[in-house]
Amino acid sequence: MEWGPSRGMEGIGLRGIDRLGVLALSALAVGLRAATVVSMGSDPRLSEPILDGRYYLDLSARLAAGQGWPPGPHFMSPLLPALLSVVFRVVSATPLTVHLLHAALGIATGTLLALAARRDFGAGPGWCAAILFALCGPILAMEGQVLTESLLLFLGAAALWAWPVPPTGERPGGDHGGWIRGTAPRELLFGAICGCLTVGRATFALLPLAAVTLILVRRGRAGRSGVALVLAGLAVSLLPLGIHQSTRSGAVSLMTMNGGLNLYLGNKPAARGMYSLRPEVDLEQDITATRSASILAGRSLSRLEADRFWSERARTGMLADPARTARLMGRKALLFLTPREIPQIEDFQVLEEHHLPLRLAFVRFWLLLPLAVVGTVVLVRDRNGASSGWVALILIGWLTTTVFFATGRYRLPILVGFLGLAGVGLHRICLVIGRREGWFGSRVPLAAGVIVAATQFALPSYSVERARAYDAYQMGLRLQKADRLDEALASMRRATELDPRDATNWHGVGVIFVRQGKLREAAEAYRQAIAIDPREATTRYNLAIVLARSGQETLALPEFQAAVEIDPLDPKVRTDYGIALARTGNLPAAVSQWQEALRVAPGYAPAMRALQSAPPPAAGRNPAGS
């Protein structure tokens, strides 16, 4: 079968209506995005970002205000904050602004996807890929979140559009790059785009590696100049990050400092292949996990040392039980193909229930996967060599999930690879239905798609109730920040009902009771959390403060002591422990705690005031809502 730009429009009877089709498709994409912005604008899940989203938003606002990057090397990708800081110099630094920016990027992503798919597979598959993109609900939902995935999706489509390896049989100097004339500009641009992708997520460094390998295989010695250009573009994009990381960390470093933590989270002894934190990491209080690593190491660590600590901890656990590691990686490889969107922070399935535009955009991974399988079989049978970039992108995403952990958020930038192949599959189905292609000649790819569609729901997935509990917990946090305490308490209690064995949910209930002045109820909630997770220092500390504020200093002392033993590097805990000791008459022990607080945090003002005061200040001045 012959593929190329001239193929496909005749096959589904669309000759002569390119402009009408573009207008209709553009209206669909823009209309759905406008409706999504309106619908999701009032959802606290998106208007009040937490964890990664809050980190990116606050950092972007800081940069826009001219305050510069924080001290130390980058923990997360600087790509999105750098872009947002430029935008925030002109408009307000709000999640709505980010949503509008991501929506515009979404339109550009769909355009690049359509151009790349049309060039590689023909006009018909290009149209089909663009339609699937416009109707993809998870992509629309991600555009409303202050995360890097929408930007990475755009860069992934741009990399496919600039893919420098022409199909087998096409001369290297041909116009394979669409709008890009000639080989050299395309190769340089591709390298630069891949550099940006790598800044966003280090595993994307495998994409230019795949490209240069194919260039050398197909061009031989003549491809060396092309390889040099790809690598030059890559180096230009990576150089600023490398300089920043190396100068700030004091060691040669080219990537962000979250790889070690992610490796540990995905491969720790209790890992099930998905994102999970408790009990040894608390990103709400310690977004870079440097403090958590310091507690476990027994000494204060730098960000670079913490990254290496988590990496070594992960490797040690993996090597200690190779059989478990192999089973876990196999499970993660299957989870990458699960039809549901595995949540990391926000749950797409919950967002879908609350917002009609996401339900109208009905394309999900359960549809894309079998269509992509049909398209792949069609391309293999027809010996089409233009799919290399699309397949490489998918394999990189699959490998990333297998090494780290499975989440719909990390799979989303890879969807452009699936969308291109799915466009081929959908186009073939349209040809068969329209009797432009015979059923007999398409029976193998269609049968492969049916088999995948029938079996993918048997793949491993995640606990829906646990995900709903986490959503309720996060809603409680947001409502608490808005001082809607009764609603926040109801949401936290809902979390404890859905997942009563998660200490975090009970901790959240305790914090809200403190805000409401109900100290007895708060103490009971904290005790519930401690019964589930005795090694949580923050909960121990909060219970101790509640007891001290209730006049029960004697009962507070064991909780303070446990909190200090779990987290010996927190000066706040040691200072308030000392105050409680002083109130019970043990002044020497109190002084020892204040001195130790100053040793771990020189110049810590509360400890200095406690040492200088006579008598010591009353316990419990710090809020118990950590």
N, C-alpha and C positions, 0 to 999 in steps of 0.2 A: 504493500500500500504506500502511496506517495504522500508525504507530509510537507507542509510549508505554508507560507502566507496565503497562497492561492487556494489552499484546500480548506474546506469546512463551510464557507458561507453558502456555496451551492448545495452542500449536503443537507442543510436544514432550511433551505429556501429563503435565505436572508440577503441575497444579492440586491444591492442598490439601496438598502435602508440602513446603512452604517450610521448615518447621522441621527436618524430617528431612534435607533437602538441605543446609541450613546446617550442621547437626551433622556430616554426612558430609564436607563440603568442609573444615570447620574441622579435623576429625580428620586429613584428608589433609595439609593445610598444616602443622599442628603436628607430625604424625608424621614427615614428611619433614625438617623442620627439626631435630627432636630427633635423628634418625638422622645428619643431616649434621654436627651439632655433635659427636656422639660419634666419627664416622668421621674428621673433619678435625682434631680436637683435637690429635692426635699428629703431624700432618704438619708438618715443619719449614718448609715453604713458608708456612704460616700462623701457626704458633706462634712463629716467629722472623722478624718482618717486617723488610724492608730498605727503603731509599730513602724514598718517600713514607710508607709505613706506619710505619716507625721514627720518622720526623719527627713524624707525628701522635701516636703513642703517647707519645713522650718529652715533647712539648709539653703534652699533656693531663695527664700525671703532674706536670709542673712546675706547671701551673695549679692542680691539685688540692692540691698542697703549699703553695699560697699564695705562690708566688714571682713571680707576675705574668707578663705577656707579655714576651718578649725585646725588647731594644732594636731600634728601627727599625720600618718599616712591615711589614705582613703580606706574606709572599711567597705562601704558599698560603692557601686559605680558612680563616678562623678558626671556621667554623660547627661542624665536627665536634669540634675540640679544646674549644670552649666547652661543647658538650653532654657530651662524655666527662668533662671535669673535674668536672662536677656528679656524675656517676655514680661517678667514682673517689674522691670524698670519702666514699662509703659502702662501696664494695667495692674489691677489689684492682685495680690498673691492669695488666691482662693482656689479651692477645689474646682469651682465652676470654670475658672480660667483654664485650668489644666484639662478639664473635660472638653472644652471647646478646641483647645490646641490638639488634643488627641483625636478629636473628630475630624479636624482638618488633615491630620496625618493619615487617618483612616481612608479618606478620599484619595490621597496621593498613593497610599499603599495599594488600593484597588486598581488604580490606573497603571502603576508599574507592574503589578501582577498580570493584568490583562495584556499589556504590551509584551511581557516576557513569554507568557503562555502562547499568545498568537504567533510570535516569531518562531518559537520552538516547535509548536504542535499544530498550528493552523488557526484560522480565524474562528471556526466553530468551537474548538476546545477553549480558545481564549475567551470567547463570550461566556461559555459555560462556567469557566473558572471565576470570571468576574461576577456572575450572578450568584454563585455559591458564596463568594466573599461578602457580597452585599447583604446576604440573608443569614450570615453566621452570627448567631446570638452571643456566644462567648467573646467574640471580638468586640461587639458593641458594648458588652458589659465591662470589659477590661478598659475601654476608653474612658470610662467614668472614674477610674481609680488612679491615684497618684503613685504610679509604679512605672517601671521602665519597659514593661512588656509591649506596649503599643509602639513605642519608639523602636524597639528591637524588631518588631514585626515589619515596620516600614523599612528598616535597614536590610532585613532579610530579603524583602521583595526587591529592593534596590540592587542587592548583590546578585540576585538571579537575573535581573534585567541587564546588569553589566558583566555577566558570566563570560570569562574570556576564552572558554574552550569551545570552538565551533563543533557542530555535529560531525560525525565521521563522514568523510568524503567532501566536506566543504573546505575550500582553500582558506588558509589562515587569514588572509587579508580581506576576506569577504565582509559583507555588511551584517555580520551576525549580531552585532550589538544593538540593533534597532536604530535608535537615533544617533548612536556613536559611530562615527565614520573612522575606519582604520583600526588597526590592532593596538598600537601603543597607547592611545588615550584610554581605551577600554580596559587594558590590563592595569594601568596605573590607577584608574578610578576604582576598579574592583578591589585592588589592594587597600586603598584608602577606606573604602566602605567596610571591608572586613576588619580593618583596624578599629573602626568605631564599634563594630559588633563585638570585638574582643574586649574593648574597654567596658562594654555593657555586660558581657558574660565571657569569662576566659575560655570556655570550651569552644567558642566560635573560631578560635585560632586554627581549628582543624579544617575549616572551610577553605582558606587559601592553600593549606597544605594539600588538600584533595585536588584543587585546581592546578597547582604547579606540577603535581604528579601526572595528571592527565595531559598537561601541555607537553611535558617531556616524553610521555609515551607516544603521543600522536605526532609530535613535530620532531622528535629526536634532538640532535644538536642544534637545529634551527630554533628550537624553543627556548634556548638559554636566555636570550634577550627578553623574551616574554616573562620568564620566571623572575628575572632581575627587576623588571618593572612592577610586577605584583608585589614582590618583597619590598621594593622601595616605597610603594604606596602604603603598605602595611606599616613600615617603620615610621613614616611620617605621622600616621595617626596614633601610634603607640608611644612615640617619643615623649610627649608631654606627661603622660601618666607615669612612664618609667622614671623620668627625672624627678617628678614629685615624690613618688613612693621611695625612691632610693635616698633622696636627700632627707626626707622626713623620718625614715626608719633607720638610717645609718647603715644600710646593707643594700646590695643590689637587688632590686625587686621590680618586676614589671607589671604585676597584677594587683587587684584589690585584696584586702586582708580578710575576706569572709569565706574563702575556699576551705580552710581547715575546719571551721565550725560546721559548714554544710556537709562536709565529708563525715564528720562525727555524727551529726544528727541523722544522716541517712544510714549509718552503719554501726551505731552503738549497739550493745548487747540486747537492749529491749526494742530495737527498731523493727518495724513491720513494713518498711519500704516507703513510708509516707512521712510528711513533716510532723515532728513532735518535739516537745521541749522538756517537759518536766522529768525528773526533779532538779537536775543539776544546772540547768540554764534558765534564767528568767530574763527574757529580752525586754519585758516591759520596764524593768528597772535598770537594765544593762544591755542596751541595744547592740553593742559591739561584742558582748560576751567576754570582754577582757577581764572584768572583775570576777566573773564566774570562774574563769580559768585561773586567776590569781588565788582564789579561795582554795581551789582543788590543788594547786601547786604549792600552796603554803607560803608564797612570797609574791610581792608585787611584780606583775609582768607588764612589759610594753605590748603594744598592739601586735607588733611583729612576733614577739615571743608567744603571745596568746594564740596567734594563728598557727604557729608551729606546734604549740602544745596540743591543740585540738586535732591537728593532722596526725601527730604521733599517737595520740590516744585512740584515734580511729584505726590507724594501721596496726597497732598492737592488738586491738580487739579482733580485727579481721584475720590476722595471722594466727591468733590463738585458737581459732576454730574455723579452719578452711571450709569444712562441710557446711556449716551454718552460713558462712559468707557466700558460698556458691548458691545455696538455696535462696538466700535473701536477694542476690543479684538477679536470679531467675525470676523471682516474684516481681522485682521492680521492672524488669524488661516486659513482663506481661501487663503490669499496671500502666505502663506508657500507652498501651493500646486499649485501656478500659474505655467504654463508651461514655462514662460520666466524667464531669469535670471535678477532679479531686481538689478539695479546698485547701488553701494554705492559710489565708486570712479570711477573705470573703468567700462565701459559698455561692457559686453561680446558680445552683438549683434554688436557693432561697431568693436570690435577686429575681430570678425568672418568675417566681410566684407573685412577686409584688409589682412587677412592671410589665405592662402589656406589650410595649415594643419589643422586649426580649422574647416574648412568646410568638410574636408575629415573625420575628427573624428565626425561623424554625430550623435552620441548618445546624446540626450538632456533629460531634465527632463520630457518633454511631452511624451517621450517613456518609460522612467524608471517607471513613476508612474503607468500606466496601467499594465505593466509587473509585478510590485511589487504587485499590487492588485490580479492579477491572481495567483502569487506565494503564497500569504498569504491565499487565499481561498483554494488552493490545500493543504497547510500545515494544515489548520484547519480541512478540510474534512478528511485528512488522519491521524489526531491526532498526528502529529509530534511535539514533545516538544522541538526541538532544536532551535527554532526561537526566544527564549526569549531575548537574547542579541541584536539581530538585531532589534526587535521591540522596545526594551527599548531605543536604540540609536535614533531611529526615533522619538519616543514620546518626548524625551528630547529636540531634535531640534524643534519640533512643539511647545512645551511649551515655550521654549526660545523666539521664534518668537512672540508668543502670548503675552508674558509679555513685551518684548522690542520692536523690530520692524523687518520688513521683508526685507531681502536682499539676493541676490544669494550668496554673499560672506559668510554669516553666515550659509546658508543651505549646503554649499559645504562639510564641514567635516562630515555631517550626511549622505552623499550619499553612504557611504559604507553599511549602513543599508539597503537602498533601493536597492543597487546593488546585495546584497545577495539574497533578496526576488525576485528581478527581474530575477536573474539567474534561480531560481526555475520556475518562470513563463515562461521564454523563453524556458527552457528545456521541459516543458509540451507542449508548442506549437509545438516544433520540433517533439515530440513524436506523436502528433496528425497528423501533416503533413506527417510524415513518416509512419503513420498507425500502430505505435507501441502501441498507446493508442486509444481507440475508442472515437469518437466525443461525443456520448451520455453521457459517463461517465465523460467527461470534460466540459459539456455544462455550468454548473454553474460558474466555475472560468473564463471561456472564456467570458461568457456573462457579468460578473462583470467587466472584463477588457475593453470590448467594451463600456460599459456604461460610465466608467471613461474617456476613450479616447475621447468619443463624447461630454462630458460635461466640461472637464477641461478648454477649451478655453473660457468658459463663466465666469470663476472665475475673481475676481478683479485683475487688473494689474496696470501698471504705465503709466505716460505720456511719450510716446516715444520722442516727440519733446522736452520736458523739459530735458530728459536725453541726447539727442543729443546736446542741448544747453550747458549743463554742461560739456560734453566732449569737445566741442569747446572752452569753457572758460579755461579748464585745459590745452588744447593744446596751447592756447595763453600764459598762464603762463610759460610753458616750452620753447616756442619759444622766449619769452621775456628774460628768463634767459640765452638763447644762443645768445642774441643780434641780433636775426633775427626779427627786430622790424616791418618791413613791413608785414611779414607773421603773426607775432603775432597780429598786428592790424586787419588784415583780419579775423583771427580766432575769435577774440573778437567781431568784428562786426557781424560775423555769429551767435555768441551766442545771441547778442541782437535781431537779426532777428527771431531766433527760439523761444526766450523767452524774449520779450521786457519788461515784468513786473518784472524781476529779477534785483534788484539794483546792485548785485554783478557784473553782466556783464557790466553795464555802468561804474562802478568803474574801472574795468579792462581796458576799453577803455581809461579812463582818465589817468591812470598810464602810458600807452604806449605813449600817446600824450606828457606827461611830459618828458619821455625819449627822445622823438623826438624834444623837444624844442618848441612844439606847445602849448603854455600856454592858449591861448584863446579857442582853441578846447578842451583842457583838462578841463577848467572851465565849459564849456557847458556839457561835459560828466558827470562831478561830480554833476552838478545841476540836470541832469536827474536822477541820482542815488538817490539824496536827495529827489526829488519829490516822488519817490517810497517808500523810507525808510528814513524818516527824523531823525530816532534815531540811525543812524550809525555814531559813533564818528570819525572813521578813515576817512571816506569820507568828513565829515565836516572839519576836520583838513587839509586834502590834499587840499581842495578847498581854505581854508584860506591861506595856504602857496603859492599856485599858485597866488592868488590875491596879496599877499604881494610881491612876486617876480616880479609882473607886475607893482609895484608901486601904488597899490590900497589898502593901509593899512586901510583906513577908511572902505572900503567894507569888508576887511578881519576880522575886529574886531568882528562883529556879529557871524561869522562862528567859530572863535576861542572860543568865549563865549559859543556857543552851544555845541562845542566839549568838553569843560571843564565841562559843566553841565551834559552831558551824561556820560562822563568818568572822574570823578574828581580825580582818582587815577593815572593818567598818567603824570609823571613829564615832559615828553617831550612836551606835549600839553601846560601845564601851562608855561613852560619856554619860548616857542616861542610866546605864547599869551602875556607874559610880554614884550618881545622884541618889538612886534607890538605896544603895548601900549606906550612904551618908545619912539618909533619913531613918534608917534602922539602927544607927549608932556605930556602924563599922567604918569610921573615917579612914583608917590606914588602907583598907582594901579599896575604898573609893578613890583615894589619891593614886593608888597603883593603877586603877583603871583609867583615870584621866591622863596619867603620864604615858600609859601605853597608847592611848588614843593620839597623843601628840607624837609619839614615835612613828606610828603608821601614817599619820597625816600631819606633818609639821605645820604649826601655825593654825591648827583647827580652832576657830574662835570659841565655840561653846566649851570645849575642854579647857582652854586657857581661862575663860571667865569662871568656870567651876573651881579651878585651882586657886584663883585669886580671891574668890568670894568667901566670906565668913559671916554667918554660916552658909553652906552650899545652897544654891537655889533649889526650889521645889521640883520634885520629879514630875515628869509627864508634860513638860512644856511643849515637846514636839508632838505634832499630830499623829494619831494612830491610823492614818489612812494612807500609808506608804503603798 
